[in-house]
Amino acid sequence: MIKVLLAEDQTMVRQGLKVMIESDPKIRVVGEANDGKEAIELCEKQLFDIAVLDIRMPEMDGIEVARVIRTRWPTMKILMLTTFDDDDYVMESLKLGVNGYMLKNGDTESLIRSIRSALSGGLTIEDQVAAKVVPTLVNDQSKVVKVDEQITPRERAILKCIGEGLSNREIADRLGLSVGTVKNNTSIILDKLNLRDRTQLAIYAIRHNIV
């Protein structure tokens, strides 16, 4: 059973999201928080597989919650809930390396797919969100080396898959590799390109027309 922490300050929205998430019989919302502070308190009481966080919350916003989770519970995946006017918040959470971004007006299928992708090591960014924030983020990669200078054809193929948001398992299946090989090559690519995490790899792939 996949255990979810759901943090959303609007009660009706949170209840609706819970119904959507639990439409998958293998996923259960086992913790609900009205604000960021309560979300952290719940994390201190039990371990969740994934935290679904509203970016804008009272007491402590989703960015601060994600930062604390990344530091104290690094194995927990994070999916952010956003709206069209949350650009600054989204860019901050991207830099933290969260695992996905879901628009609040998204459908059930997309939400479930985003949760499962995050748990499998993938990265999901809604098209509307990516179109608005990726151009700004990629301009910050001035210290990154050019893609063709160091990486091998296999590494380029893996980088392309990461840019498409595929999980390690999906990449392995597509390229005929083991999951361990994909993970090892991903670490090598990060080192070669002077990047920090999978989010930056995805942005890099988009910027350099690898996807």
Backbone bond lengths (Angstrom), bond angles and torsions (degrees), N, CA, C in turn:
res aa  C-N    CA-C-N  psi(-1)  N-CA   C-N-CA  omega(-1)  CA-C   N-CA-C  phi
1 M - - - 1.452 - - 1.525 110.75 -
2 I 1.310 117.18 130.52 1.462 122.76 177.74 1.522 108.69 -84.89
3 K 1.335 115.98 123.53 1.460 121.27 -177.00 1.532 110.21 -98.99
4 V 1.333 115.36 124.41 1.460 121.32 -174.52 1.523 111.40 -114.73
5 L 1.325 115.44 136.05 1.468 121.96 167.19 1.518 106.41 -99.66
6 L 1.330 116.90 124.77 1.462 121.81 -179.46 1.521 109.18 -115.41
7 A 1.337 116.37 116.82 1.462 121.47 -178.89 1.524 109.46 -118.17
8 E 1.331 115.44 112.39 1.466 123.07 -178.43 1.519 107.77 -155.09
9 D 1.340 117.35 126.69 1.459 119.87 -172.82 1.524 114.14 -80.19
10 Q 1.327 118.02 -16.82 1.467 120.37 178.18 1.535 108.88 -91.54
11 T 1.318 115.46 114.82 1.465 121.08 -172.06 1.522 113.03 -57.55
12 M 1.318 117.37 -46.00 1.462 119.83 -177.60 1.519 111.43 -65.83
13 V 1.321 115.69 -39.31 1.472 119.58 178.06 1.524 109.84 -64.76
14 R 1.330 116.23 -44.01 1.464 120.46 -179.57 1.527 111.12 -61.99
15 Q 1.327 116.76 -43.15 1.461 120.08 179.38 1.520 111.30 -63.86
16 G 1.329 115.87 -38.71 1.460 119.50 178.44 1.521 111.88 -66.27
17 L 1.326 115.79 -41.40 1.459 120.35 178.33 1.525 111.05 -64.09
18 K 1.327 116.28 -38.23 1.461 120.09 179.15 1.523 110.82 -62.29
19 V 1.315 116.65 -43.24 1.470 120.81 178.52 1.527 109.87 -61.65
20 M 1.323 116.56 -43.23 1.464 121.06 179.62 1.523 111.14 -62.43
21 I 1.332 116.38 -47.20 1.461 120.94 -178.12 1.524 111.37 -63.18
22 E 1.328 116.34 -43.50 1.460 120.33 -175.84 1.526 113.42 -81.18
23 S 1.337 116.12 4.36 1.467 118.40 172.32 1.527 109.85 -68.70
24 D 1.336 115.77 -19.96 1.464 120.89 171.59 1.527 106.71 -88.80
25 P 1.316 119.09 117.59 1.476 121.62 -175.27 1.521 114.96 -63.45
26 K 1.332 117.04 -13.33 1.461 120.06 -179.22 1.527 112.92 -98.89
27 I 1.326 116.37 4.45 1.463 120.45 -179.51 1.521 109.01 -123.68
28 R 1.332 117.08 131.96 1.459 121.05 -179.94 1.525 110.90 -134.06
29 V 1.329 115.19 136.33 1.459 121.15 173.01 1.523 106.87 -83.25
30 V 1.315 116.92 107.35 1.468 120.77 -176.42 1.526 112.08 -106.11
31 G 1.343 115.81 -0.57 1.455 120.16 176.12 1.509 110.03 -148.38
32 E 1.341 117.08 130.51 1.467 122.03 179.13 1.522 109.44 -124.80
33 A 1.333 115.47 133.23 1.465 120.68 -178.44 1.524 110.22 -126.72
34 N 1.333 115.29 140.79 1.462 121.52 177.76 1.521 112.34 -86.43
35 D 1.327 116.64 -18.97 1.458 120.63 -179.98 1.528 109.60 -154.76
36 G 1.334 115.52 175.22 1.450 120.14 -175.75 1.514 113.96 -64.81
37 K 1.308 116.76 -38.99 1.466 120.36 -179.94 1.520 110.87 -62.19
38 E 1.316 116.57 -42.69 1.464 120.39 178.68 1.523 110.91 -65.52
39 A 1.330 116.58 -34.35 1.466 120.10 178.36 1.527 111.26 -61.61
40 I 1.333 116.72 -43.24 1.462 120.79 178.58 1.526 110.63 -65.09
41 E 1.321 116.59 -40.55 1.467 120.53 179.20 1.524 110.80 -61.14
42 L 1.333 116.88 -38.48 1.466 120.38 178.39 1.527 110.57 -67.73
43 C 1.336 116.88 -38.16 1.469 120.52 178.49 1.524 111.30 -63.42
44 E 1.311 116.41 -29.90 1.465 120.18 179.51 1.526 111.97 -73.51
45 K 1.326 116.34 -18.85 1.458 120.75 -177.94 1.526 113.14 -94.67
46 Q 1.324 116.90 -29.41 1.460 119.64 179.06 1.518 110.00 -155.27
47 L 1.331 116.08 161.01 1.449 121.62 -178.91 1.523 109.82 -96.53
48 F 1.315 115.74 130.55 1.456 122.05 177.93 1.527 108.96 -106.72
49 D 1.333 115.43 154.60 1.462 119.80 175.30 1.521 111.06 -77.09
50 I 1.332 115.47 -36.17 1.458 120.02 -177.35 1.528 109.76 -150.85
51 A 1.322 115.48 143.32 1.459 121.61 175.02 1.523 108.42 -109.26
52 V 1.321 116.20 125.63 1.461 122.04 175.19 1.523 106.27 -103.37
53 L 1.332 116.35 110.91 1.455 121.30 -168.74 1.525 112.55 -118.67
54 D 1.322 115.60 131.13 1.458 119.90 168.68 1.529 107.00 -70.82
55 I 1.308 118.25 136.53 1.460 120.49 -178.99 1.520 110.93 -67.26
56 R 1.330 116.60 -41.06 1.464 120.14 -177.69 1.526 109.66 -102.82
57 M 1.327 116.16 112.78 1.456 121.75 177.77 1.524 109.65 -143.00
58 P 1.340 117.70 153.84 1.473 120.36 176.10 1.526 111.41 -73.67
59 E 1.327 115.72 167.98 1.467 124.13 179.58 1.531 111.62 70.28
60 M 1.328 116.50 -57.61 1.467 122.55 179.68 1.518 107.08 -152.11
61 D 1.339 117.70 122.31 1.465 118.80 -176.30 1.526 111.10 -77.31
62 G 1.329 114.77 173.13 1.455 119.72 -176.34 1.513 114.11 -61.76
63 I 1.339 116.84 -30.04 1.460 120.45 178.79 1.525 110.37 -64.08
64 E 1.335 116.07 -46.77 1.462 120.03 -179.54 1.524 111.22 -65.99
65 V 1.327 116.10 -39.10 1.463 119.73 177.29 1.531 110.25 -61.82
66 A 1.337 115.93 -45.48 1.466 120.31 179.49 1.522 110.89 -61.05
67 R 1.326 116.54 -39.64 1.467 120.55 179.61 1.532 111.15 -62.85
68 V 1.326 116.13 -43.03 1.465 120.32 179.16 1.527 110.38 -66.18
69 I 1.328 116.47 -43.97 1.466 120.21 179.92 1.528 110.60 -61.57
70 R 1.319 117.16 -43.55 1.462 121.05 179.32 1.531 111.40 -59.00
71 T 1.327 115.89 -35.13 1.468 120.46 -178.06 1.519 112.36 -80.94
72 R 1.334 116.81 -44.72 1.461 120.61 -171.61 1.527 113.53 -94.43
73 W 1.314 117.62 -31.64 1.471 121.57 -179.00 1.529 109.00 -131.70
74 P 1.320 117.70 68.25 1.470 121.51 -171.35 1.519 115.68 -63.63
75 T 1.331 117.98 -18.09 1.467 119.02 179.48 1.523 112.48 -82.98
76 M 1.315 116.98 -13.70 1.461 120.52 -179.36 1.534 109.81 -74.19
77 K 1.318 116.86 131.62 1.455 121.72 177.26 1.531 109.42 -81.92
78 I 1.329 115.30 156.31 1.463 120.17 -177.08 1.524 110.09 -133.46
79 L 1.331 115.94 126.73 1.455 122.87 174.53 1.524 107.53 -118.79
80 M 1.329 116.55 123.64 1.456 120.87 -178.02 1.522 111.26 -94.91
81 L 1.321 115.42 141.14 1.462 121.91 173.61 1.522 107.61 -100.78
82 T 1.311 116.90 129.52 1.456 120.09 -174.73 1.524 111.77 -137.06
83 T 1.329 115.42 167.71 1.461 122.41 173.72 1.517 107.52 -121.82
84 F 1.317 116.84 174.55 1.455 120.97 -174.77 1.527 113.50 -63.93
85 D 1.333 118.06 -24.33 1.465 120.10 -174.74 1.526 112.57 -104.10
86 D 1.325 117.91 24.50 1.462 121.91 -178.27 1.527 112.80 -103.69
87 D 1.338 118.05 29.12 1.465 121.51 -172.07 1.523 113.50 -52.19
88 D 1.328 116.90 -49.62 1.469 120.19 -177.19 1.521 111.07 -61.58
89 Y 1.340 116.14 -41.64 1.461 120.71 179.20 1.529 110.51 -63.96
90 V 1.327 115.87 -42.79 1.465 119.97 -178.85 1.516 110.84 -62.69
91 M 1.329 117.42 -42.10 1.459 120.28 -179.46 1.526 111.39 -64.24
92 E 1.318 116.20 -37.16 1.461 119.26 177.67 1.524 110.96 -65.90
93 S 1.324 116.56 -42.56 1.463 119.29 -179.20 1.528 111.30 -70.76
94 L 1.334 117.63 -31.41 1.460 120.49 174.81 1.519 110.60 -59.48
95 K 1.321 116.12 -42.24 1.450 120.55 -178.66 1.534 111.32 -66.46
96 L 1.339 116.49 -23.80 1.464 120.41 177.51 1.528 111.61 -78.80
97 G 1.325 116.15 -15.34 1.463 119.72 179.29 1.510 113.94 81.37
98 V 1.342 117.65 36.96 1.459 118.62 176.65 1.528 109.45 -70.14
99 N 1.323 116.92 169.67 1.463 120.83 -167.32 1.517 115.90 -97.21
100 G 1.335 116.75 -5.46 1.457 117.35 178.82 1.513 112.63 177.82
101 Y 1.336 114.70 163.46 1.463 122.40 -178.34 1.513 108.27 -136.07
102 M 1.327 115.88 120.82 1.456 121.98 -175.89 1.514 108.96 -121.22
103 L 1.331 116.84 126.43 1.457 120.16 175.70 1.524 109.69 -70.61
104 K 1.324 116.20 142.07 1.468 120.27 -177.04 1.526 112.32 -63.50
105 N 1.320 116.64 -23.41 1.463 118.28 -179.75 1.529 112.08 -93.89
106 G 1.336 116.60 15.31 1.459 120.35 178.37 1.525 112.09 -72.34
107 D 1.330 115.93 166.43 1.460 119.63 -178.14 1.523 111.21 -92.51
108 T 1.315 115.55 172.02 1.465 121.41 -176.92 1.516 112.11 -61.01
109 E 1.319 116.57 -44.72 1.459 120.33 -178.22 1.526 111.16 -59.57
110 S 1.322 116.83 -42.66 1.462 120.50 -179.40 1.522 111.03 -66.16
111 L 1.320 116.89 -39.03 1.460 120.97 -179.84 1.529 110.70 -65.01
112 I 1.316 116.87 -46.88 1.462 120.65 179.11 1.522 110.48 -62.69
113 R 1.324 116.12 -42.84 1.471 120.36 179.83 1.523 110.75 -62.59
114 S 1.324 117.63 -39.64 1.466 121.61 179.61 1.522 111.06 -65.48
115 I 1.336 116.87 -40.69 1.468 120.76 178.45 1.514 110.29 -63.78
116 R 1.313 117.24 -46.99 1.462 120.43 -178.22 1.531 111.20 -67.70
117 S 1.322 117.31 -36.21 1.456 120.92 177.37 1.527 110.64 -63.24
118 A 1.339 116.07 -44.34 1.466 120.56 179.18 1.524 111.08 -60.61
119 L 1.326 116.61 -42.89 1.461 120.87 -178.78 1.524 112.38 -68.80
120 S 1.328 116.40 -22.49 1.470 120.92 -179.84 1.525 112.15 -93.62
121 G 1.338 116.49 3.56 1.452 119.62 179.41 1.505 114.33 93.26
122 G 1.348 117.33 6.97 1.453 120.92 179.23 1.517 112.27 -85.60
123 L 1.315 116.03 176.53 1.458 122.88 178.30 1.517 108.35 -132.67
124 T 1.339 116.69 121.99 1.457 121.37 179.67 1.524 109.53 -114.13
125 I 1.324 115.93 121.74 1.460 121.08 174.59 1.522 107.19 -125.49
126 E 1.321 117.27 119.26 1.458 121.07 178.47 1.531 109.39 -54.58
127 D 1.323 116.29 140.41 1.466 120.43 -176.76 1.524 112.30 -54.29
128 Q 1.345 116.39 -42.63 1.465 120.10 -178.14 1.522 111.37 -64.44
129 V 1.345 115.90 -36.37 1.464 120.44 178.86 1.519 110.02 -70.37
130 A 1.317 116.79 -46.58 1.462 121.29 -178.41 1.522 111.08 -59.59
131 A 1.320 117.13 -41.92 1.463 121.38 -177.95 1.524 112.09 -61.60
132 K 1.322 116.41 -28.97 1.465 120.12 -176.62 1.522 113.43 -89.82
133 V 1.337 117.58 -35.43 1.472 119.19 -171.31 1.521 115.16 -106.15
134 V 1.332 118.24 -26.95 1.456 119.75 -176.97 1.528 112.35 -61.50
135 P 1.353 120.60 -43.05 1.464 119.07 179.18 1.526 113.71 -56.40
136 T 1.318 116.81 -33.58 1.465 119.98 178.69 1.513 111.25 -74.19
137 L 1.315 116.69 -42.50 1.460 120.95 -177.31 1.520 112.90 -66.91
138 V 1.309 116.97 -39.15 1.463 118.57 -175.63 1.515 111.77 -66.99
139 N 1.303 118.17 -23.38 1.459 120.96 178.56 1.517 112.22 -69.19
140 D 1.342 117.42 -13.59 1.461 121.35 -179.40 1.520 112.71 -85.94
141 Q 1.331 118.04 -0.47 1.461 120.85 -172.90 1.531 112.29 -96.62
142 S 1.318 116.75 44.93 1.459 121.38 -175.12 1.528 113.14 -66.47
143 K 1.345 117.40 -24.43 1.458 120.38 -176.70 1.528 112.93 -92.11
144 V 1.319 115.90 1.78 1.465 119.98 -176.81 1.532 110.31 -80.47
145 V 1.317 117.57 137.55 1.461 120.62 178.99 1.521 109.84 -76.99
146 K 1.336 116.45 162.09 1.452 120.45 -179.87 1.522 110.00 -70.26
147 V 1.335 115.49 148.52 1.456 120.74 -170.46 1.527 113.20 -63.45
148 D 1.318 117.93 -35.65 1.459 120.05 -174.25 1.525 113.41 -86.68
149 E 1.312 118.06 -1.05 1.454 120.45 -175.92 1.524 112.97 -74.66
150 Q 1.340 116.91 -34.67 1.458 118.58 -170.83 1.516 115.34 -132.03
151 I 1.331 119.94 -29.13 1.463 119.13 -170.13 1.523 112.27 -82.87
152 T 1.314 114.77 150.09 1.464 122.39 -179.03 1.528 109.62 -84.51
153 P 1.349 117.90 167.34 1.464 120.38 177.13 1.532 112.56 -57.11
154 R 1.342 116.75 -39.41 1.469 119.01 178.52 1.526 110.21 -63.55
155 E 1.321 116.78 -44.48 1.467 120.52 -179.49 1.525 110.71 -63.81
156 R 1.316 116.38 -36.92 1.467 120.19 177.83 1.527 110.04 -64.17
157 A 1.334 116.78 -41.11 1.461 120.84 179.28 1.524 110.72 -63.46
158 I 1.330 116.80 -40.56 1.465 121.03 177.66 1.516 110.18 -65.91
159 L 1.339 116.53 -42.23 1.466 121.23 179.00 1.527 110.42 -60.69
160 K 1.317 117.28 -39.76 1.464 121.42 178.18 1.528 110.25 -61.49
161 C 1.321 116.49 -43.70 1.464 120.58 179.65 1.526 111.62 -64.97
162 I 1.330 116.67 -39.51 1.464 120.11 177.37 1.521 109.80 -62.27
163 G 1.333 116.35 -41.02 1.456 120.53 177.81 1.516 113.14 -62.59
164 E 1.326 116.13 -25.90 1.466 121.03 177.59 1.522 111.88 -85.29
165 G 1.341 116.29 -3.02 1.458 120.33 177.32 1.517 114.82 85.29
166 L 1.320 117.58 16.34 1.465 120.30 -178.38 1.523 111.31 -75.47
167 S 1.321 116.16 149.38 1.465 121.73 175.19 1.521 109.30 -79.16
168 N 1.333 116.25 169.61 1.466 120.04 178.06 1.523 111.56 -59.34
169 R 1.324 117.29 -41.16 1.452 121.38 178.86 1.528 111.09 -63.39
170 E 1.324 117.27 -43.43 1.467 121.12 179.76 1.522 111.08 -65.46
171 I 1.330 116.70 -38.90 1.466 120.39 177.20 1.524 110.13 -64.46
172 A 1.327 115.42 -44.93 1.465 120.03 179.80 1.529 111.01 -58.78
173 D 1.327 116.55 -44.58 1.466 120.92 -179.60 1.524 111.13 -64.94
174 R 1.316 117.05 -41.63 1.461 120.17 -177.95 1.525 112.13 -67.45
175 L 1.339 116.60 -40.34 1.461 120.45 -173.70 1.523 113.62 -97.64
176 G 1.332 117.14 -1.90 1.453 119.94 179.42 1.517 112.98 70.72
177 L 1.322 116.42 37.54 1.457 122.31 -179.51 1.516 110.00 -118.26
178 S 1.326 116.51 168.45 1.459 119.99 172.53 1.529 108.63 -83.55
179 V 1.331 116.05 158.12 1.463 120.29 177.95 1.526 109.80 -62.10
180 G 1.324 116.81 -38.22 1.458 120.55 178.81 1.522 112.14 -61.25
181 T 1.333 116.54 -40.08 1.462 121.02 178.61 1.528 110.31 -64.35
182 V 1.324 116.47 -40.78 1.472 120.54 178.64 1.525 109.99 -62.33
183 K 1.334 116.80 -45.23 1.466 120.76 -179.76 1.524 110.96 -62.11
184 N 1.337 116.48 -45.41 1.460 120.31 -179.35 1.525 111.65 -62.66
185 N 1.335 115.84 -43.35 1.457 119.58 -179.79 1.526 111.75 -68.00
186 T 1.338 116.23 -33.32 1.462 119.38 177.25 1.526 110.67 -63.11
187 S 1.319 116.55 -42.20 1.466 120.92 177.65 1.530 110.98 -62.88
188 I 1.324 116.00 -39.68 1.465 120.68 179.07 1.527 110.64 -64.65
189 I 1.342 116.24 -42.08 1.465 120.34 179.75 1.529 110.40 -63.32
190 L 1.329 116.47 -42.11 1.463 120.24 178.31 1.523 110.46 -57.38
191 D 1.319 116.73 -44.91 1.461 120.81 -179.87 1.528 111.11 -65.29
192 K 1.316 116.56 -45.07 1.465 120.69 -176.67 1.534 112.04 -64.66
193 L 1.329 116.27 -38.28 1.468 120.23 -175.19 1.526 112.83 -94.71
194 N 1.330 116.47 2.79 1.463 120.95 177.50 1.529 111.20 60.15
195 L 1.340 115.51 43.08 1.463 121.42 179.50 1.519 109.84 -113.30
196 R 1.345 115.18 161.81 1.462 120.40 -171.22 1.525 113.70 -96.05
197 D 1.336 117.35 -39.78 1.454 119.19 -171.76 1.528 111.15 -153.87
198 R 1.322 114.80 -179.93 1.465 121.98 -176.31 1.522 112.20 -63.56
199 T 1.321 117.08 -33.34 1.461 120.62 178.00 1.518 110.71 -61.17
200 Q 1.324 116.53 -46.24 1.456 119.65 179.12 1.526 111.41 -65.21
201 L 1.328 116.99 -34.59 1.463 119.69 175.94 1.526 111.25 -61.50
202 A 1.334 116.48 -43.94 1.461 120.61 -179.95 1.526 110.77 -62.48
203 I 1.322 115.91 -43.38 1.470 120.23 179.03 1.525 109.84 -64.38
204 Y 1.320 116.40 -42.21 1.463 121.72 178.77 1.527 110.69 -58.12
205 A 1.332 115.67 -45.14 1.464 120.29 -178.74 1.526 111.12 -62.04
206 I 1.333 115.30 -38.57 1.464 119.41 178.87 1.525 110.45 -67.52
207 R 1.329 115.68 -45.72 1.476 120.44 -177.48 1.515 111.46 -60.50
208 H 1.335 117.76 -39.53 1.454 121.61 -174.46 1.531 113.00 -95.06
209 N 1.341 115.65 17.34 1.477 121.28 174.97 1.523 112.69 56.99
210 I 1.331 116.06 33.22 1.462 120.23 176.84 1.515 109.64 -81.35
211 V 1.323 116.47 -30.11 1.471 121.43 178.29 1.509 109.42 -83.74
